């Protein structure tokens, strides 16, 4: 759990973001990033090589989708981004067989959910204009056996629904700001909060509660 508005998570300088969950999954910032005091504290990713990296370990890894994962990020995506730039990923590059999953931006304010395991390989896109450029939004991804979902803000209707039931032969680091690891798809976004839940598929009511708790911070 990263919360840039909380000085215990990020004091406004340095390359370390402290995990507030108590699990010790601190993030390491690199590249062309900066801190902004706007919205009570945010990280501005320049989009050239900016990245937050969290090393893979047993507290965030899943061997198969029978263990669900939910990922929540508050972000402001600018106009003029490149297709497939990544909000976040836990997906290896080609040398690692592309194992893992990610959420990226696509054409005309769409989103792409990428998923690759032993038997499945998907890059499933939403419709267009599911988010507004230069406006804060909460993006939630729920990955689980059966069907996985992507939601925007508190809307209980997913913008992406994808069949997922698979195992992973390799494990990737968890990253904010890039798509598939090593492909250079850095997103020039501003973000304020990031949550990663292992073993929990957030319900739509839980997503709504998270959104309503933080929306005023981001002017919604």
Backbone as a chain_set.jsonl record, in Angstrom:
{"seq": "XXXXXXXXXXXXXXXXXXXXXXXXXXXXXXXXXXXXXXXXXXXXXXXXXXXXXXXXXXXXXXXXXXXXXXXXXXXXXXXXXXXXXXXXXXXXXXXXXXXXXXXXXXXXXXXXXXXXXXXXXXXXXXXXXXXXXXXXXXXXXXXXXXXXXXXXXXXXXXXXXXXXXXXXXXXXXXXXXXXXXXXXXXXXXXXXXXXXXXXXXXXXXXXXXXXXXXXXXXXX", "coords": {"N": [[0.855, -1.173, 0.0], [0.873, 1.974, -1.092], [0.852, 5.393, -0.397], [1.022, 8.503, -1.37], [0.196, 10.828, -0.26], [0.683, 10.532, 2.382], [3.175, 11.1, 4.64], [4.555, 9.093, 5.909], [4.655, 7.123, 4.076], [5.763, 8.354, 1.796], [8.108, 10.843, 1.999], [8.39, 13.073, 0.409], [10.742, 13.306, -0.924], [13.597, 11.528, -2.25], [14.249, 8.029, -3.152], [12.78, 5.927, -2.192], [9.693, 4.379, -1.558], [7.598, 3.731, 1.043], [5.979, 0.803, 2.123], [2.83, 0.764, 3.434], [1.33, -1.31, 4.371], [2.544, -3.043, 6.075], [3.799, -5.279, 5.161], [6.289, -4.991, 4.122], [6.917, -4.497, 1.476], [8.453, -2.417, -0.004], [8.821, 0.231, -2.41], [11.006, 1.122, -5.132], [11.941, 4.045, -6.613], [12.876, 5.189, -9.855], [14.546, 6.779, -12.655], [13.006, 9.408, -14.615], [11.373, 10.915, -12.582], [9.343, 12.952, -10.361], [8.381, 14.787, -7.399], [5.246, 16.141, -6.438], [3.379, 18.572, -4.674], [0.73, 18.818, -5.139], [-2.732, 17.838, -4.836], [-2.411, 16.889, -2.264], [-0.094, 15.438, -2.336], [1.772, 13.799, -4.742], [3.248, 11.594, -7.19], [5.022, 12.359, -10.051], [5.427, 10.964, -13.091], [7.812, 11.044, -15.567], [7.839, 9.637, -17.963], [9.845, 8.888, -19.696], [11.747, 7.09, -18.644], [10.778, 6.49, -16.192], [9.92, 4.78, -13.171], [8.49, 2.61, -10.708], [9.68, 0.071, -8.723], [9.011, -3.066, -7.265], [10.326, -5.725, -5.667], [9.835, -9.104, -6.622], [8.312, -11.545, -4.518], [7.304, -13.955, -2.019], [5.077, -12.848, -0.748], [3.677, -11.396, -2.596], [3.593, -12.875, -4.926], [1.743, -15.132, -7.029], [1.019, -18.504, -7.767], [-0.904, -19.527, -9.369], [-4.191, -18.749, -10.692], [-6.041, -19.471, -8.813], [-5.551, -18.249, -6.456], [-6.642, -15.151, -5.806], [-6.003, -11.772, -6.987], [-6.067, -8.302, -6.391], [-5.734, -5.058, -7.734], [-5.265, -1.655, -7.242], [-5.118, 1.638, -8.418], [-4.744, 5.108, -8.137], [-4.7, 7.476, -10.582], [-3.647, 9.987, -12.946], [-3.915, 10.323, -16.251], [-2.238, 11.666, -18.99], [-3.224, 13.471, -21.987], [-2.056, 12.441, -25.204], [-0.445, 10.274, -24.659], [1.326, 7.181, -25.379], [0.114, 4.3, -27.117], [-0.276, 1.323, -25.269], [1.364, 2.051, -23.194], [2.215, 1.617, -19.756], [0.184, 1.439, -16.842], [0.584, -0.17, -14.569], [2.397, -3.21, -13.849], [2.874, -6.739, -13.508], [4.48, -8.476, -15.041], [6.607, -10.387, -16.96], [9.141, -9.772, -19.491], [9.955, -10.809, -22.892], [12.134, -12.586, -22.563], [11.468, -13.859, -20.256], [9.272, -15.299, -20.87], [6.901, -13.895, -20.864], [5.221, -14.222, -18.689], [2.617, -13.371, -16.418], [0.745, -10.376, -15.559], [-0.972, -7.297, -16.409], [-1.91, -3.766, -16.554], [-2.625, -1.522, -19.014], [-2.672, 1.515, -21.008], [-4.704, 2.299, -23.871], [-5.671, 3.039, -27.293], [-7.484, 6.081, -27.812], [-8.327, 6.762, -25.136], [-8.72, 4.249, -23.908], [-8.412, 1.072, -22.159], [-6.12, -1.656, -21.612], [-6.035, -4.964, -20.66], [-3.584, -7.141, -19.917], [-2.652, -10.55, -19.952], [-0.86, -13.445, -19.213], [-0.151, -16.829, -19.062], [0.646, -20.285, -18.471], [-1.006, -21.524, -20.343], [-2.642, -19.558, -21.422], [-2.931, -16.462, -23.209], [-3.579, -13.225, -23.35], [-4.545, -10.026, -24.608], [-6.638, -7.898, -23.834], [-8.836, -5.42, -24.802], [-10.616, -2.526, -23.642], [-13.645, -0.686, -24.393], [-13.629, 2.529, -26.091], [-12.785, 5.716, -24.569], [-13.143, 5.216, -21.775], [-11.949, 6.379, -19.693], [-11.043, 9.758, -18.777], [-8.735, 11.893, -20.228], [-6.15, 13.668, -18.514], [-7.53, 13.845, -16.14], [-8.234, 12.808, -12.856], [-8.568, 9.37, -11.92], [-9.726, 6.282, -10.505], [-8.393, 3.205, -10.987], [-9.198, -0.135, -11.066], [-8.247, -3.499, -10.894], [-9.239, -6.827, -10.931], [-8.076, -9.935, -10.538], [-8.608, -13.29, -11.121], [-9.403, -16.809, -10.901], [-11.589, -18.035, -13.365], [-13.291, -15.436, -14.244], [-11.766, -12.343, -14.876], [-11.646, -8.829, -14.038], [-11.8, -5.324, -14.965], [-12.242, -2.165, -13.571], [-13.4, 1.249, -13.554], [-13.199, 3.995, -11.472], [-16.025, 4.181, -9.316], [-17.784, 2.716, -10.725], [-19.857, 0.006, -11.101], [-20.054, -1.64, -13.238], [-17.926, -3.53, -15.156], [-15.243, -2.419, -17.292], [-13.704, -4.099, -18.706], [-13.966, -7.561, -19.119], [-12.601, -10.682, -18.676], [-11.907, -14.038, -19.427], [-10.023, -15.974, -17.272], [-7.949, -18.458, -16.172], [-5.399, -20.028, -14.994], [-1.923, -21.071, -14.701], [1.345, -19.946, -13.549], [4.622, -20.057, -14.747], [6.871, -18.617, -14.177], [7.987, -15.791, -12.192], [7.393, -12.314, -11.937], [8.738, -9.05, -11.077], [6.846, -6.51, -9.364], [5.599, -3.586, -10.805], [5.19, -0.044, -11.21], [4.174, 2.159, -13.7], [5.144, 1.178, -16.113], [4.612, -0.988, -18.95], [4.76, -4.237, -20.263], [7.609, -5.729, -18.901], [10.706, -4.262, -19.59], [10.135, -3.413, -22.165], [10.101, -0.737, -22.684], [7.802, 0.791, -22.436], [6.862, 3.222, -20.978], [4.707, 5.178, -18.96], [3.701, 8.536, -19.024], [2.491, 9.606, -16.468], [0.641, 10.949, -13.611], [0.477, 9.894, -10.28], [-1.121, 8.851, -7.196], [-1.931, 6.983, -5.224], [-1.528, 3.483, -4.51], [-2.52, 0.182, -4.382], [-2.093, -3.244, -3.634], [-3.497, -6.324, -3.458], [-3.023, -9.511, -2.329], [-4.657, -12.566, -2.532], [-7.227, -11.65, -2.321], [-10.227, -10.841, -3.841], [-11.538, -7.966, -4.705], [-14.788, -6.768, -4.028], [-17.518, -5.134, -5.788], [-18.761, -3.376, -4.058], [-16.789, -2.942, -2.136], [-14.879, -1.714, -3.747], [-16.256, 0.641, -4.355], [-16.347, 1.765, -1.795], [-13.613, 2.316, -1.322], [-13.173, 4.179, -3.377], [-14.916, 6.309, -2.664], [-13.799, 7.064, -0.263], [-11.473, 8.369, -0.955], [-11.918, 10.14, -3.036], [-12.314, 12.947, -2.835], [-9.785, 13.937, -2.364], [-8.693, 13.868, -4.848], [-10.192, 15.613, -6.292], [-12.741, 14.807, -7.1]], "CA": [[0.0, 0.0, 0.0], [1.593, 3.236, -1.202], [-0.01, 6.567, -0.334], [1.959, 9.615, -1.456], [-0.3, 11.895, 0.62], [1.095, 10.181, 3.737], [4.632, 11.237, 4.715], [5.117, 7.813, 6.347], [4.866, 6.343, 2.866], [6.749, 9.082, 0.991], [8.317, 12.13, 2.665], [8.514, 14.161, -0.557], [12.03, 13.234, -1.611], [14.24, 10.226, -2.163], [13.851, 7.004, -4.118], [12.068, 4.828, -1.525], [8.304, 4.517, -1.13], [7.408, 2.73, 2.095], [4.736, 0.034, 2.111], [2.068, 0.997, 4.656], [0.58, -2.508, 4.764], [3.301, -3.817, 7.041], [4.389, -6.458, 4.522], [7.674, -4.711, 3.766], [7.108, -4.422, 0.032], [8.776, -1.045, -0.36], [9.084, 0.47, -3.82], [12.173, 1.922, -5.474], [11.732, 4.944, -7.736], [14.031, 5.444, -10.712], [14.244, 7.48, -13.905], [12.634, 10.831, -14.638], [10.208, 11.151, -11.733], [9.439, 14.09, -9.442], [7.313, 14.885, -6.408], [4.421, 17.338, -6.482], [2.52, 18.72, -3.494], [-0.663, 18.887, -5.568], [-3.594, 16.751, -4.362], [-1.84, 16.454, -0.973], [1.118, 14.672, -2.567], [1.705, 12.881, -5.878], [4.465, 11.313, -7.943], [4.883, 12.667, -11.475], [6.297, 10.11, -13.901], [8.132, 11.753, -16.798], [7.475, 8.812, -19.106], [11.003, 8.467, -20.483], [12.242, 5.851, -18.025], [10.356, 6.531, -14.789], [9.452, 3.464, -12.76], [8.559, 2.133, -9.328], [9.916, -1.371, -8.756], [8.854, -3.831, -6.033], [10.893, -7.041, -5.977], [8.936, -10.238, -6.458], [8.546, -12.376, -3.337], [6.165, -14.833, -1.724], [3.909, -12.114, -0.264], [2.929, -10.833, -3.731], [3.519, -13.833, -6.021], [0.741, -16.198, -7.058], [1.423, -19.559, -8.69], [-2.015, -19.721, -10.3], [-5.281, -17.809, -10.444], [-6.908, -19.866, -7.697], [-5.309, -17.186, -5.484], [-6.977, -13.912, -6.503], [-5.231, -10.551, -6.771], [-6.722, -7.048, -6.761], [-4.781, -3.953, -7.854], [-5.959, -0.37, -7.305], [-4.232, 2.78, -8.565], [-5.278, 6.427, -8.467], [-3.767, 8.049, -11.548], [-4.091, 10.97, -13.934], [-3.234, 9.992, -17.498], [-2.296, 12.837, -19.868], [-3.445, 13.289, -23.418], [-0.815, 12.291, -25.956], [0.321, 9.087, -24.284], [1.48, 6.185, -26.444], [-0.617, 3.051, -26.9], [0.362, 0.25, -24.524], [2.08, 2.529, -22.015], [1.687, 0.848, -18.635], [-0.139, 1.931, -15.515], [1.331, -1.048, -13.677], [2.528, -4.565, -14.386], [3.623, -7.838, -12.893], [4.591, -9.302, -16.24], [7.947, -10.484, -17.519], [9.342, -9.572, -20.911], [10.079, -11.998, -23.723], [13.093, -13.52, -22.013], [10.84, -14.59, -19.162], [8.075, -15.97, -21.36], [5.75, -12.995, -20.728], [4.326, -14.632, -17.605], [2.119, -12.356, -15.514], [-0.455, -9.602, -15.9], [-0.695, -5.86, -16.421], [-2.944, -2.852, -17.02], [-2.02, -0.506, -19.862], [-3.602, 2.391, -21.72], [-4.802, 2.04, -25.298], [-6.109, 4.125, -28.162], [-8.694, 6.86, -27.524], [-8.707, 6.647, -23.724], [-9.141, 2.888, -23.571], [-7.51, 0.312, -21.308], [-5.813, -3.014, -22.054], [-5.659, -5.925, -19.633], [-2.733, -8.193, -20.459], [-2.571, -11.719, -19.081], [-0.162, -14.554, -19.856], [0.23, -17.936, -18.194], [1.135, -21.462, -19.173], [-1.875, -21.889, -21.469], [-3.431, -18.427, -21.905], [-2.22, -15.239, -23.573], [-4.605, -12.272, -23.755], [-4.422, -8.577, -24.516], [-8.044, -7.597, -24.033], [-9.04, -3.971, -24.731], [-11.937, -1.991, -23.329], [-14.122, 0.284, -25.363], [-12.942, 3.818, -26.04], [-13.244, 6.762, -23.642], [-13.55, 4.708, -20.465], [-11.423, 7.368, -18.752], [-10.853, 11.071, -19.368], [-7.353, 12.338, -20.125], [-5.866, 14.805, -17.618], [-8.488, 13.815, -15.034], [-7.973, 11.71, -11.938], [-9.471, 8.223, -11.915], [-9.283, 5.102, -9.775], [-8.421, 2.03, -11.86], [-9.161, -1.352, -10.248], [-8.183, -4.761, -11.63], [-9.457, -8.003, -10.084], [-7.593, -11.099, -11.283], [-9.051, -14.479, -10.399], [-9.825, -17.923, -11.736], [-12.93, -17.792, -13.892], [-13.309, -14.196, -15.017], [-11.116, -11.187, -14.277], [-12.36, -7.594, -14.366], [-11.206, -4.004, -14.784], [-13.251, -1.149, -13.265], [-12.946, 2.638, -13.457], [-13.893, 4.703, -10.394], [-16.942, 3.33, -8.541], [-18.74, 2.092, -11.64], [-19.927, -1.428, -10.819], [-19.986, -2.372, -14.51], [-16.527, -3.551, -15.578], [-14.944, -2.003, -18.665], [-13.115, -5.302, -19.305], [-14.204, -8.859, -18.487], [-11.762, -11.617, -19.419], [-11.737, -15.37, -18.873], [-8.659, -16.251, -16.815], [-7.78, -19.604, -15.289], [-4.108, -20.485, -15.491], [-0.781, -21.11, -13.794], [2.502, -19.174, -13.997], [5.868, -20.811, -14.598], [7.899, -17.695, -13.696], [7.447, -14.674, -11.428], [7.935, -10.999, -12.268], [8.602, -7.962, -10.111], [5.673, -5.644, -9.488], [6.084, -2.278, -11.223], [4.266, 1.04, -11.532], [4.651, 3.091, -14.71], [5.612, 0.509, -17.331], [3.823, -2.128, -19.398], [5.588, -5.441, -20.181], [8.919, -5.314, -18.392], [11.809, -4.188, -20.534], [9.765, -3.017, -23.53], [10.2, 0.712, -22.829], [6.465, 1.393, -22.523], [6.675, 4.014, -19.763], [3.555, 6.07, -19.063], [3.915, 9.837, -18.384], [1.292, 9.851, -15.654], [0.762, 11.35, -12.212], [-0.286, 8.951, -9.462], [-1.135, 9.21, -5.788], [-2.079, 5.828, -4.34], [-1.418, 2.187, -5.155], [-2.787, -0.931, -3.473], [-2.005, -4.584, -4.23], [-4.045, -7.303, -2.516], [-2.899, -10.921, -2.666], [-5.628, -13.408, -1.838], [-8.509, -10.962, -2.156], [-10.922, -10.287, -5.004], [-12.387, -6.875, -4.223], [-16.162, -6.702, -4.533], [-17.86, -3.802, -6.287], [-19.056, -2.511, -2.91], [-15.495, -2.57, -1.558], [-14.284, -0.743, -4.674], [-16.979, 1.889, -4.144], [-15.91, 2.318, -0.508], [-12.283, 2.889, -1.541], [-13.316, 5.37, -4.216], [-15.554, 7.39, -1.919], [-12.897, 7.489, 0.814], [-10.347, 9.162, -1.462], [-12.246, 10.933, -4.229], [-12.164, 14.392, -2.637], [-8.363, 14.242, -2.492], [-8.382, 14.004, -6.267], [-11.093, 16.581, -6.908], [-13.926, 14.164, -7.681]], "C": [[0.897, 1.231, 0.0], [0.583, 4.378, -1.192], [0.889, 7.794, -0.261], [1.476, 10.802, -0.627], [0.171, 11.712, 2.061], [2.623, 10.217, 3.807], [5.305, 9.974, 5.24], [5.37, 6.885, 5.173], [5.893, 7.007, 1.95], [6.911, 10.482, 1.565], [8.465, 13.316, 1.722], [9.831, 14.2, -1.28], [12.602, 11.832, -1.435], [13.659, 9.221, -3.123], [13.054, 5.866, -3.5], [10.64, 5.228, -1.189], [8.022, 3.376, -0.164], [6.017, 2.119, 2.024], [4.028, 0.196, 3.45], [1.329, -0.239, 5.159], [1.258, -3.296, 5.871], [3.97, -5.043, 6.456], [5.833, -6.234, 4.074], [7.957, -4.626, 2.286], [7.327, -2.96, -0.402], [9.091, -0.94, -1.849], [10.314, 1.337, -4.007], [11.888, 2.726, -6.73], [13.017, 5.092, -8.532], [13.584, 6.207, -11.945], [13.8, 8.909, -13.68], [11.329, 11.08, -13.88], [10.434, 12.414, -10.911], [8.267, 14.035, -8.473], [6.563, 16.191, -6.615], [3.559, 17.377, -5.223], [1.047, 18.816, -3.858], [-1.427, 17.661, -5.09], [-3.013, 16.085, -3.117], [-0.616, 15.57, -1.119], [0.963, 13.655, -3.674], [3.11, 12.654, -6.431], [4.178, 11.557, -9.417], [5.914, 11.841, -12.242], [6.539, 10.791, -15.235], [7.835, 10.969, -18.061], [8.626, 8.415, -20.003], [11.566, 7.153, -19.966], [11.835, 5.76, -16.564], [9.627, 5.246, -14.396], [9.471, 3.359, -11.244], [8.685, 0.621, -9.392], [9.77, -1.965, -7.37], [9.306, -5.257, -6.34], [9.888, -8.151, -5.713], [9.342, -11.038, -5.229], [7.25, -13.093, -3.0], [4.927, -14.072, -1.261], [3.099, -11.485, -1.389], [2.784, -11.814, -4.896], [2.296, -14.743, -5.891], [1.183, -17.231, -8.093], [0.34, -19.862, -9.714], [-3.171, -18.826, -9.858], [-6.298, -18.309, -9.421], [-6.689, -18.935, -6.497], [-5.583, -15.859, -6.175], [-6.021, -12.779, -6.132], [-6.096, -9.368, -7.176], [-5.682, -5.935, -6.735], [-5.566, -2.663, -8.057], [-4.93, 0.736, -7.448], [-5.05, 4.036, -8.872], [-4.271, 7.107, -9.374], [-4.455, 9.07, -12.439], [-3.254, 10.763, -15.184], [-3.34, 11.177, -18.45], [-2.759, 12.48, -21.268], [-2.089, 13.127, -24.089], [0.07, 11.151, -25.507], [0.455, 8.161, -25.489], [0.694, 4.924, -26.11], [0.277, 2.016, -26.231], [1.288, 0.744, -23.422], [1.41, 1.949, -20.764], [1.379, 1.641, -17.391], [0.64, 1.138, -14.465], [1.474, -2.41, -14.345], [3.15, -5.486, -13.351], [3.791, -8.879, -13.984], [6.001, -9.239, -16.812], [7.965, -10.142, -18.996], [9.559, -10.895, -21.629], [11.047, -13.036, -23.183], [12.553, -14.347, -20.869], [9.553, -15.27, -19.566], [6.799, -15.18, -21.223], [4.793, -13.392, -19.612], [3.91, -13.434, -16.751], [0.927, -11.604, -16.052], [-0.135, -8.121, -15.769], [-1.958, -5.086, -16.783], [-2.251, -1.711, -17.749], [-3.095, 0.377, -20.465], [-3.56, 2.073, -23.208], [-5.348, 3.242, -26.037], [-7.393, 4.77, -27.649], [-9.223, 6.595, -26.121], [-9.344, 5.303, -23.384], [-8.095, 2.259, -22.656], [-7.275, -1.064, -21.915], [-5.376, -3.845, -20.864], [-4.854, -7.022, -20.302], [-2.588, -9.324, -19.458], [-1.877, -12.841, -19.838], [0.24, -15.594, -18.815], [0.731, -19.094, -19.032], [0.307, -21.749, -20.417], [-2.652, -20.726, -22.065], [-2.544, -17.227, -22.213], [-3.235, -14.258, -24.134], [-4.087, -10.845, -23.681], [-5.802, -8.04, -24.86], [-8.292, -6.108, -23.795], [-10.477, -3.641, -24.341], [-12.466, -1.226, -24.535], [-13.349, 1.588, -25.224], [-13.572, 4.735, -24.988], [-13.819, 6.215, -22.336], [-12.915, 5.531, -19.342], [-11.224, 8.67, -19.514], [-9.414, 11.507, -19.156], [-7.257, 13.573, -19.24], [-6.866, 14.929, -16.47], [-8.189, 12.615, -14.147], [-9.018, 10.603, -12.062], [-8.861, 7.127, -11.055], [-9.486, 3.886, -10.667], [-8.234, 0.787, -10.998], [-9.172, -2.576, -11.151], [-8.33, -5.903, -10.639], [-9.13, -9.23, -10.922], [-7.929, -12.342, -10.483], [-9.373, -15.586, -11.399], [-11.285, -17.72, -12.137], [-12.903, -16.582, -14.774], [-12.647, -13.077, -14.227], [-11.739, -9.912, -14.818], [-11.476, -6.369, -14.192], [-12.341, -3.001, -14.612], [-12.597, 0.225, -13.258], [-13.835, 3.355, -12.445], [-14.834, 3.752, -9.648], [-17.982, 2.642, -9.421], [-18.728, 0.581, -11.444], [-19.943, -2.286, -12.083], [-18.549, -2.37, -15.002], [-16.364, -3.073, -17.018], [-14.25, -3.131, -19.425], [-13.526, -6.5, -18.459], [-13.457, -9.899, -19.309], [-11.673, -12.956, -18.705], [-10.276, -15.597, -18.519], [-8.688, -17.425, -15.855], [-6.512, -20.312, -15.717], [-3.084, -20.524, -14.371], [0.368, -20.312, -14.401], [3.773, -19.977, -13.732], [6.996, -19.949, -14.06], [7.234, -16.508, -13.011], [8.171, -13.378, -11.794], [7.902, -10.088, -11.052], [7.285, -7.252, -10.349], [6.172, -4.24, -9.786], [4.939, -1.309, -11.469], [4.917, 1.899, -12.607], [5.178, 2.484, -15.982], [4.661, -0.626, -17.671], [4.685, -3.379, -19.261], [7.016, -5.041, -19.848], [9.994, -5.378, -19.466], [11.436, -3.71, -21.919], [9.745, -1.498, -23.723], [8.881, 1.448, -22.852], [6.125, 2.136, -21.23], [5.56, 5.038, -19.967], [3.832, 7.391, -18.342], [2.691, 10.268, -17.587], [1.663, 10.477, -14.312], [-0.069, 10.372, -11.385], [-0.132, 9.296, -7.982], [-1.234, 8.051, -4.824], [-2.023, 4.54, -5.154], [-1.624, 1.116, -4.096], [-2.721, -2.248, -4.247], [-2.435, -5.59, -3.163], [-3.798, -8.711, -3.052], [-3.914, -11.708, -1.847], [-6.974, -12.758, -1.632], [-9.01, -10.46, -3.498], [-11.877, -9.224, -4.489], [-13.78, -6.956, -4.845], [-16.44, -5.296, -5.041], [-18.206, -2.86, -5.14], [-17.773, -2.065, -2.223], [-14.773, -1.548, -2.437], [-14.94, 0.621, -4.488], [-16.553, 2.564, -2.84], [-14.535, 2.973, -0.636], [-12.374, 4.194, -2.335], [-13.861, 6.54, -3.409], [-14.674, 7.915, -0.781], [-11.849, 8.482, 0.318], [-10.698, 10.154, -2.561], [-12.049, 12.424, -4.024], [-10.706, 14.828, -2.732], [-7.995, 14.553, -3.934], [-9.421, 14.829, -7.037], [-12.324, 15.996, -7.552], [-15.067, 14.163, -6.679]], "O": [[1.597, 1.498, 0.977], [-0.424, 4.331, -1.899], [1.455, 8.09, 0.792], [2.266, 11.695, -0.32], [0.07, 12.635, 2.87], [3.292, 9.453, 3.112], [6.507, 9.794, 5.041], [6.193, 5.973, 5.255], [6.772, 6.345, 1.398], [5.941, 11.238, 1.613], [8.646, 14.446, 2.175], [10.031, 15.037, -2.161], [12.152, 11.058, -0.589], [12.693, 9.51, -3.83], [12.682, 4.927, -4.204], [10.404, 6.285, -0.605], [8.185, 2.205, -0.505], [5.015, 2.821, 1.885], [4.565, -0.192, 4.488], [0.763, -0.219, 6.252], [0.626, -4.122, 6.53], [4.643, -5.78, 7.177], [6.519, -7.181, 3.69], [9.116, -4.677, 1.873], [6.487, -2.363, -1.075], [9.564, -1.894, -2.467], [10.634, 2.177, -3.166], [11.624, 2.159, -7.79], [14.11, 5.118, -7.967], [12.393, 6.275, -12.247], [14.164, 9.542, -12.69], [10.308, 11.417, -14.48], [11.561, 12.888, -10.777], [7.287, 13.325, -8.702], [7.162, 17.22, -6.929], [3.069, 16.345, -4.763], [0.197, 18.888, -2.97], [-0.858, 16.578, -4.952], [-3.115, 14.87, -2.943], [-0.141, 15.007, -0.132], [0.132, 12.751, -3.582], [4.032, 13.426, -6.168], [3.211, 11.03, -9.967], [7.12, 12.005, -12.058], [5.591, 11.088, -15.962], [7.605, 11.557, -19.118], [8.428, 7.683, -20.973], [11.829, 6.227, -20.733], [12.462, 5.045, -15.783], [8.834, 4.699, -15.163], [10.334, 3.929, -10.576], [7.88, -0.042, -10.047], [10.331, -1.446, -6.405], [8.716, -5.921, -7.192], [9.179, -8.137, -4.707], [10.524, -11.196, -4.927], [6.219, -12.858, -3.63], [3.819, -14.599, -1.368], [1.957, -11.081, -1.174], [1.939, -11.608, -5.767], [1.873, -15.078, -4.785], [1.665, -16.873, -9.167], [0.621, -20.387, -10.791], [-3.13, -18.223, -8.785], [-7.31, -17.649, -9.184], [-7.547, -18.845, -5.619], [-4.819, -15.471, -7.059], [-5.332, -12.825, -5.113], [-6.786, -9.424, -8.194], [-4.851, -5.872, -5.83], [-6.427, -2.582, -8.934], [-3.965, 0.78, -6.686], [-5.924, 4.033, -9.74], [-3.117, 7.299, -8.99], [-5.666, 9.027, -12.655], [-2.045, 10.995, -15.185], [-4.448, 11.654, -18.696], [-2.693, 11.322, -21.679], [-1.083, 13.627, -23.587], [1.224, 11.063, -25.929], [-0.226, 8.342, -26.498], [0.618, 4.528, -24.947], [1.444, 1.86, -26.591], [1.941, -0.07, -22.769], [0.188, 1.808, -20.718], [2.206, 2.427, -16.927], [1.276, 1.716, -13.584], [0.755, -2.722, -15.294], [3.859, -5.05, -12.444], [3.312, -10.008, -13.872], [6.515, -8.16, -17.108], [6.94, -10.21, -19.674], [9.372, -11.966, -21.052], [10.813, -14.236, -23.325], [13.097, -15.401, -20.54], [8.816, -15.766, -18.714], [5.715, -15.721, -21.438], [3.652, -12.932, -19.597], [4.736, -12.59, -16.404], [0.185, -12.111, -16.893], [0.832, -7.733, -15.114], [-2.942, -5.657, -17.251], [-1.402, -1.021, -17.185], [-4.279, 0.039, -20.441], [-2.538, 1.64, -23.741], [-5.472, 4.33, -25.474], [-8.275, 4.092, -27.12], [-10.39, 6.254, -25.93], [-10.352, 5.225, -22.682], [-7.036, 2.836, -22.41], [-8.122, -1.581, -22.644], [-4.451, -3.47, -20.142], [-5.369, -7.749, -21.152], [-2.421, -9.088, -18.261], [-2.251, -13.159, -20.967], [0.888, -15.276, -17.818], [1.183, -18.91, -20.161], [0.85, -22.17, -21.438], [-3.268, -20.884, -23.119], [-1.528, -17.008, -21.553], [-3.705, -14.425, -25.26], [-3.292, -10.501, -22.806], [-6.104, -7.762, -26.02], [-7.997, -5.592, -22.717], [-11.416, -4.369, -24.663], [-11.803, -1.137, -25.569], [-12.509, 1.726, -24.335], [-14.72, 4.555, -24.58], [-14.847, 6.688, -21.853], [-13.296, 5.398, -18.179], [-11.234, 8.686, -20.745], [-8.922, 11.495, -18.027], [-8.158, 14.411, -19.218], [-7.025, 16.007, -15.898], [-7.921, 11.523, -14.648], [-10.199, 10.87, -12.282], [-7.643, 7.049, -10.894], [-10.611, 3.573, -11.057], [-7.239, 0.663, -10.284], [-9.997, -2.684, -12.058], [-7.633, -5.947, -9.626], [-9.82, -9.529, -11.897], [-7.581, -12.443, -9.307], [-9.586, -15.331, -12.584], [-12.106, -17.282, -11.331], [-12.53, -16.678, -15.943], [-12.937, -12.887, -13.046], [-12.294, -9.901, -15.917], [-10.539, -6.362, -13.394], [-13.286, -2.98, -15.401], [-11.402, 0.358, -12.993], [-15.062, 3.326, -12.546], [-14.455, 2.612, -9.379], [-18.943, 2.057, -8.921], [-17.685, -0.054, -11.606], [-19.856, -3.511, -12.008], [-17.994, -1.298, -15.245], [-17.236, -3.294, -17.858], [-14.214, -3.118, -20.656], [-13.445, -6.46, -17.231], [-13.661, -9.988, -20.52], [-11.394, -13.004, -17.507], [-9.393, -15.433, -19.361], [-9.38, -17.385, -14.838], [-6.517, -21.095, -16.668], [-3.337, -20.077, -13.252], [0.378, -20.031, -15.599], [3.973, -20.508, -12.64], [7.979, -20.476, -13.539], [6.05, -16.249, -13.226], [9.393, -13.35, -11.94], [7.141, -10.317, -10.112], [6.683, -7.381, -11.414], [7.07, -3.746, -9.104], [3.852, -1.709, -11.887], [6.064, 2.323, -12.461], [5.626, 3.217, -16.864], [3.985, -1.165, -16.794], [5.298, -3.566, -18.21], [7.566, -4.118, -20.45], [10.171, -6.388, -20.148], [12.307, -3.601, -22.782], [9.41, -1.02, -24.807], [8.832, 2.613, -23.247], [5.228, 1.739, -20.486], [5.478, 5.683, -21.012], [4.166, 7.375, -17.157], [1.957, 11.173, -17.983], [2.832, 10.528, -13.932], [-1.2, 10.057, -11.753], [0.836, 9.934, -7.568], [-0.686, 8.111, -3.723], [-2.413, 4.505, -6.321], [-0.986, 1.138, -3.044], [-3.225, -2.352, -5.366], [-1.816, -5.693, -2.104], [-4.308, -9.067, -4.114], [-4.019, -11.54, -0.632], [-7.787, -13.254, -0.852], [-8.304, -9.742, -4.207], [-12.91, -9.545, -3.903], [-13.921, -7.185, -6.046], [-15.681, -4.37, -4.755], [-17.965, -1.657, -5.243], [-17.68, -0.923, -1.772], [-14.133, -0.628, -1.929], [-14.254, 1.643, -4.466], [-16.414, 3.786, -2.784], [-14.319, 4.067, -0.115], [-11.726, 5.184, -1.997], [-13.318, 7.643, -3.469], [-14.792, 9.075, -0.386], [-11.391, 9.337, 1.076], [-9.843, 10.936, -2.974], [-11.649, 13.114, -4.962], [-10.418, 15.956, -3.134], [-7.122, 15.375, -4.213], [-9.514, 14.751, -8.262], [-12.902, 16.605, -8.453], [-16.152, 13.666, -6.981]]}, "num_chains": 1, "name": "protein.A"}
